[in-house]
Amino acid sequence: MKNFEILPHTADGKFRAFGNSKETQFGNAVLAMFSYMFKIKEVKPKIKKEVTASGKDEKALLYRWLEEFLVLLDTDAFIPCKIDKIKISKTKQGFEITGSMFGDKIGKHKHVGSVKAVTYSEMEIKKDFVQVVVDL
């Protein structure tokens, strides 16, 4: 099974991330998003970063999760390339995700594009995939 696929979109970046679990789909969504910015297959898993996010529903959770990785890119120059472990839990307020991913600092990795923001536009969370549109 492929991790993600890039879908056509008129102005922005659109992708579907796949996996046998919601956790894997959310992890693959991070990789899909970063594929717009870097050649992630060339990134080596040298550094491990832990991330926690919460949301009132699964869409808000996915939005916040992806947003946290954009913040890590801006603050720590971190490029994720491999899922370590991810756990999604139901809480009184909605959902929480905790997880870690391996990656590397930007260093020699050149930008091939930019993602300005995650959007709720055309966002879908299905049994077999999550779909996201990002503002390029």
Protein Blocks (a to p, Z undefined) as FASTA:
>chain_A
ZZbdcdddfklccdddddfbfklmmmmmmmmmmmmmmcfklpccfbccddddddfblklm
mmmmmmmmmmmmmmnopacfbdfbdcddddfklpadddddddddfklmccfbdcfbdcfe
hpacdfkbccddddZZ
